[in-house]
């Protein structure tokens, strides 16, 4: 391995291997879930899972982005980490409130138990996200691969085995998921403390987060992104019921594996170069926008091609990977995967705005996309399942047109405002 170029050996290879491990664990998770979990319970569990990232995506979004932005160059790492953890715990009341609301929305009959499990899971996911952010900021990709691989395995196994061992108790699913998150959070936090060192009172040590990382901008952006990702599960359970939601959840979990792997590899590999690209002149900005178009097209077309191959393999997968009681999930796989590709392609347009100094437009981009997808999706499912599936399949074209158009408009507008006068 030492004969490989350093960029390939230390950066691309562990990123790819990490995603391969996630792919294998994802397939195994589908096999376990379709064999052990009842469709109606899996549908409710799928709704529950949409609430779990609210802590790290919404309440603690600014904390995590602050760590990502300043960790690598910090000379007061121990103080920075303490500040981040203090801010995380300080917002605990929001977590408790969201835990209660998410529990009631998931299953009113299990609301008391679910509220505690959900609040603990959201908080642990935020702590874990901070730890993983430190590893990526220090480009410790091989260590991230080891920890992430274990996390992928525990996520695949723990909820299904907990459900099976409890005799089919619904609360065992979120309890198994919480155990997976706690192991990940504890491990990555221990590594983070070692990276930070034990120093106290360093010069320039942060006491509180800068104001721009505690405002509503990150929250609005995160809420919009979260809404878009969870939208289809909410629509299916509202219009088709728990059992159909179970089929859709399994189909989505299988369908997102390949687009997610491709998106993560492209993001982690190209993002540092995009942020380092010059944007001073009009030609610089056109080259960067064209490059982002190419990366986005590669992700979208590659995802659709992979989903097409998966669609052809579905008859063979039923009874081998997909349990027979989930055979009704197969018509949802290709459309659900297309929708996931449509939602996640915006990450590349967000990177374009960040590289061009237009972070102030990201919340607008995510919000407009979420509103348009929400309105059109609601209309589609109200017209029937056939129309809904067609809408899901065509959603990448809608997202490409909307997200790309807005991002490029704001990106080039920033260049015009900075152009010196004659």
C-alpha positions in Angstrom: 0.0 0.0 0.0 3.0 2.3 0.6 3.6 2.3 -3.2 0.3 4.1 -3.8 0.3 7.9 -4.2 -0.3 9.6 -0.9 -3.5 11.3 -2.0 -4.9 8.0 -3.0 -3.6 6.0 0.0 -4.4 8.5 2.8 -7.5 10.1 1.4 -9.5 8.4 -1.4 -8.9 4.8 -0.4 -10.2 5.0 3.2 -13.2 7.1 2.0 -14.1 4.5 -0.6 -13.5 1.6 1.8 -15.7 3.3 4.4 -18.5 3.6 1.9 -18.1 0.0 0.8 -18.4 -1.1 4.4 -21.5 1.0 4.8 -23.0 -0.5 1.6 -22.4 -4.1 2.9 -23.9 -3.2 6.3 -26.8 -1.5 4.6 -27.7 -4.6 2.5 -27.4 -6.8 5.6 -29.6 -4.4 7.5 -32.3 -4.7 4.8 -32.0 -8.5 5.0 -32.4 -8.5 8.8 -35.2 -6.0 8.9 -37.2 -7.7 6.2 -36.8 -11.1 7.9 -37.4 -10.0 11.6 -39.5 -6.9 11.7 -43.3 -6.6 10.9 -44.0 -4.1 8.1 -46.4 -1.9 10.3 -43.7 -1.6 13.1 -41.0 -0.9 10.5 -43.2 1.9 9.1 -43.5 3.6 12.5 -39.8 3.0 13.1 -39.0 4.7 9.8 -41.0 7.8 10.9 -39.1 7.7 14.3 -35.8 7.7 12.5 -36.7 10.9 10.6 -36.7 12.7 14.0 -33.4 11.3 15.3 -31.1 13.7 13.4 -32.9 16.9 14.5 -30.3 17.5 17.2 -27.3 17.4 15.0 -29.0 18.9 11.9 -31.0 21.7 13.6 -30.4 22.4 17.2 -26.6 21.8 17.1 -26.0 22.6 13.4 -24.1 25.8 14.2 -22.0 24.0 16.9 -20.9 21.3 14.4 -20.2 23.8 11.6 -18.1 25.9 14.0 -16.0 22.9 14.9 -15.6 21.9 11.2 -14.5 25.5 10.3 -12.0 26.2 13.1 -10.7 22.8 14.5 -7.9 22.2 12.0 -6.2 25.6 12.6 -7.0 26.0 16.3 -4.2 26.4 18.8 -6.7 26.0 21.7 -8.3 22.7 20.8 -9.2 21.6 24.3 -11.0 24.8 25.0 -12.7 24.7 21.6 -14.0 21.2 22.3 -15.2 22.2 25.8 -17.0 25.2 24.3 -18.7 22.9 21.7 -19.8 20.4 24.3 -21.0 23.1 26.6 -23.1 24.6 23.9 -24.4 21.2 23.0 -25.6 20.5 26.6 -26.9 24.1 27.0 -29.5 23.4 24.4 -30.8 20.3 26.1 -34.3 21.8 26.7 -34.8 22.0 22.9 -33.8 18.4 22.7 -36.3 17.4 25.4 -39.1 19.3 23.7 -38.4 17.8 20.3 -38.2 14.4 21.8 -41.7 14.7 23.2 -43.1 16.1 19.9 -41.4 13.4 17.8 -42.6 10.7 20.1 -46.2 11.8 19.9 -45.9 12.1 16.1 -44.4 8.6 15.8 -46.7 6.7 18.1 -49.0 8.3 20.7 -49.5 4.9 22.5 -45.7 4.6 23.1 -45.1 8.4 23.6 -43.7 8.2 27.2 -41.0 5.6 26.4 -40.3 7.0 23.0 -39.8 10.6 24.3 -36.9 9.5 26.5 -35.3 7.3 23.9 -35.6 10.0 21.2 -34.1 12.8 23.4 -31.2 10.6 24.4 -30.6 9.5 20.8 -30.7 13.1 19.5 -28.2 14.3 22.1 -25.8 11.3 21.5 -25.9 11.8 17.8 -24.9 15.4 18.2 -21.9 14.4 20.4 -21.0 11.7 17.9 -21.2 14.2 15.0 -18.8 16.6 16.7 -16.3 13.7 17.2 -16.5 12.6 13.6 -16.1 16.2 12.4 -12.8 16.4 14.3 -11.5 13.3 12.6 -12.4 14.5 9.1 -11.0 18.0 9.9 -7.7 16.4 10.8 -8.0 14.2 7.7 -7.7 11.0 9.8 -9.6 9.1 7.2 -8.2 5.6 8.3 -9.3 6.1 11.9 -12.7 7.4 10.6 -13.0 4.3 8.5 -12.5 2.0 11.5 -14.9 3.8 13.8 -17.4 4.4 11.0 -17.3 0.7 10.0 -18.2 -0.4 13.5 -21.0 2.2 13.6 -22.4 0.9 10.3 -22.4 -2.6 11.7 -24.0 -1.8 15.0 -26.7 0.3 13.2 -27.5 -2.6 10.9 -27.7 -5.3 13.7 -28.7 -3.8 17.0 -32.3 -2.6 16.3 -33.4 -5.7 14.5 -31.9 -8.1 17.0 -33.4 -6.1 19.9 -36.8 -6.3 18.3 -36.4 -10.0 17.7 -35.1 -10.8 21.2 -38.0 -8.8 22.7 -40.6 -10.9 20.9 -41.6 -8.0 18.6 -41.9 -5.1 21.0 -41.9 -1.8 19.1 -39.9 0.1 21.7 -37.0 -2.4 21.2 -36.3 -0.9 17.8 -35.5 2.7 19.1 -33.7 1.1 22.1 -31.4 -0.9 19.8 -30.7 2.2 17.8 -29.9 4.2 20.9 -27.4 1.5 22.0 -25.7 1.8 18.6 -25.5 5.6 18.9 -24.1 5.5 22.4 -21.3 3.2 21.4 -20.3 5.4 18.5 -20.5 8.6 20.5 -18.4 7.2 23.4 -15.7 5.9 21.1 -15.4 8.9 18.8 -15.5 11.3 21.8 -12.7 9.5 23.5 -10.6 9.9 20.3 -11.6 13.6 20.1 -10.4 14.2 23.7 -7.0 12.7 22.8 -6.8 14.9 19.7 -7.6 18.0 21.8 -5.1 17.3 24.6 -5.7 18.3 28.2 -4.6 21.9 28.2 -6.6 24.6 29.9 -6.5 28.3 29.7 -4.9 28.4 26.2 -4.4 31.9 24.6 -7.3 32.8 22.4 -9.5 30.0 23.9 -13.1 30.4 22.8 -15.6 30.8 25.7 -18.8 31.0 23.6 -19.6 30.4 20.0 -19.4 33.4 17.6 -22.8 34.9 17.0 -23.0 33.8 13.3 -22.9 30.2 14.5 -25.7 30.5 17.0 -28.4 32.3 14.9 -31.3 31.0 12.8 -29.5 30.8 9.5 -28.1 27.3 10.1 -31.4 26.2 11.8 -33.6 27.3 8.9 -31.2 25.6 6.4 -31.2 22.4 8.4 -35.0 22.3 9.0 -35.6 22.7 5.3 -33.1 19.9 4.4 -34.6 17.6 7.1 -38.1 18.3 5.9 -37.1 17.3 2.3 -35.5 14.1 3.4 -38.4 12.9 5.6 -41.1 14.2 3.3 -41.9 11.0 1.4 -42.2 8.8 4.5 -44.6 11.2 6.1 -46.7 11.4 2.9 -46.9 7.6 2.6 -47.9 7.0 6.2 -50.5 9.8 6.1 -52.1 8.6 2.8 -51.4 4.9 2.7 -51.0 3.8 6.4 -48.5 2.0 8.6 -48.0 -1.1 6.5 -47.4 0.8 3.2 -45.0 3.0 5.1 -43.1 -0.1 6.2 -42.7 -1.2 2.7 -41.7 2.3 1.6 -39.2 2.6 4.5 -37.5 -0.7 3.5 -37.5 0.2 -0.2 -35.9 3.6 0.7 -33.3 2.0 3.0 -32.2 -0.3 0.1 -32.4 2.4 -2.6 -30.4 5.1 -0.8 -27.3 2.9 -0.3 -25.7 3.4 -3.7 -26.5 7.1 -4.2 -25.4 7.8 -0.6 -22.1 6.0 -1.2 -21.4 7.9 -4.4 -22.4 11.2 -2.9 -20.2 10.8 0.2 -17.2 9.8 -1.9 -17.6 12.7 -4.3 -18.2 15.2 -1.4 -15.3 14.1 0.7 -12.9 13.9 -2.3 -13.8 17.1 -4.1 -15.0 19.5 -1.4 -11.5 20.6 -0.2 -10.6 21.4 -3.8 -13.8 23.3 -4.4 -13.3 25.5 -1.3 -9.7 26.2 -2.4 -10.6 27.2 -6.0 -10.2 30.9 -6.9 -13.3 32.9 -7.4 -11.9 36.4 -8.0 -12.7 36.8 -11.7 -15.7 35.9 -13.9 -13.7 33.2 -15.6 -12.7 31.7 -12.2 -16.4 31.6 -11.2 -17.5 30.1 -14.5 -14.9 27.3 -14.2 -16.0 26.5 -10.7 -19.7 26.5 -11.6 -19.0 24.2 -14.5 -17.0 21.9 -12.3 -19.8 21.7 -9.8 -22.2 20.9 -12.7 -20.0 18.1 -13.7 -19.8 16.6 -10.2 -23.6 17.0 -9.7 -24.3 15.3 -13.0 -21.9 12.5 -12.2 -23.7 11.9 -8.9 -27.2 12.1 -10.4 -26.5 10.0 -13.5 -24.4 7.5 -11.6 -27.1 7.2 -9.0 -29.9 6.6 -11.5 -27.8 4.1 -13.4 -27.0 2.2 -10.2 -30.7 2.3 -9.2 -31.6 0.9 -12.7 -29.3 -2.0 -12.2 -30.8 -2.6 -8.7 -34.3 -2.5 -10.2 -33.3 -5.3 -12.6 -31.9 -7.4 -9.8 -35.0 -7.0 -7.5 -36.7 -10.3 -8.6 -33.6 -12.2 -7.6 -33.2 -10.3 -4.4 -36.7 -11.1 -3.1 -36.3 -14.2 -0.9 -32.5 -13.8 -0.7 -31.9 -10.2 0.6 -35.5 -9.0 0.8 -37.8 -11.1 3.0 -40.8 -12.5 1.2 -43.2 -10.6 3.4 -41.6 -7.4 2.0 -42.0 -8.3 -1.7 -44.6 -5.5 -1.9 -41.8 -3.0 -1.3 -40.1 -3.6 -4.7 -42.2 -1.2 -6.8 -41.0 1.6 -4.5 -37.3 1.0 -4.7 -36.4 2.8 -8.0 -38.7 5.8 -7.4 -37.5 6.2 -3.7 -33.9 6.1 -4.8 -34.5 8.8 -7.5 -36.1 11.1 -4.9 -33.1 10.6 -2.5 -30.8 11.6 -5.4 -32.9 14.6 -6.1 -32.7 15.8 -2.5 -29.0 15.1 -2.0 -27.8 16.7 -5.2 -28.3 20.1 -3.5 -25.3 19.4 -1.3 -23.1 20.2 -4.3 -25.0 23.5 -5.0 -24.5 24.4 -1.3 -20.8 23.8 -1.7 -20.8 26.2 -4.7 -22.5 28.9 -2.6 -20.0 28.4 0.2 -17.1 28.5 -2.1 -18.5 31.8 -3.6 -19.0 33.4 -0.3 -22.8 33.2 -0.4 -23.5 31.2 2.7 -26.4 33.7 3.4 -28.3 32.2 0.5 -28.1 28.5 1.6 -31.1 28.7 3.9 -33.1 30.2 1.0 -32.0 27.5 -1.4 -33.0 24.7 1.0 -36.2 26.3 2.0 -37.4 26.9 -1.6 -36.6 23.4 -2.5 -38.4 21.9 0.5 -41.5 24.0 -0.2 -41.7 23.1 -3.9 -41.1 19.4 -3.2 -43.6 19.4 -0.4 -46.4 21.0 -2.5 -45.8 19.0 -5.6 -45.4 15.7 -3.6 -48.6 16.3 -1.7 -50.4 17.0 -4.9 -49.0 13.9 -6.5 -49.9 11.4 -3.8 -53.4 12.9 -3.5 -53.9 12.0 -7.2 -53.0 8.4 -6.5 -50.0 6.0 -6.1 -49.2 5.8 -9.9 -48.8 9.6 -10.1 -46.8 9.7 -6.8 -44.4 7.1 -8.1 -44.0 9.1 -11.4 -43.3 12.2 -9.4 -40.7 10.4 -7.3 -39.0 9.1 -10.4 -38.9 12.6 -12.1 -37.9 14.5 -9.0 -34.2 14.7 -10.0 -35.1 16.8 -13.0 -37.2 19.1 -10.9 -34.4 19.4 -8.2 -31.7 20.0 -10.9 -33.7 22.8 -12.5 -34.6 24.5 -9.3 -31.5 24.0 -7.1 -29.0 24.6 -9.9 -30.8 27.6 -11.2 -31.0 29.4 -7.9 -27.5 28.5 -6.8 -25.9 29.7 -10.0 -28.0 32.9 -10.0 -26.7 33.8 -6.5 -23.2 32.6 -7.1 -22.7 34.8 -10.2 -24.6 37.7 -8.6 -21.9 37.7 -5.9 -19.2 38.0 -8.6 -21.0 41.0 -10.2 -21.2 42.9 -6.9 -17.5 42.4 -6.3 -16.4 43.4 -9.7 -14.3 46.6 -9.5 -15.7 49.7 -11.3 -13.9 51.0 -14.4 
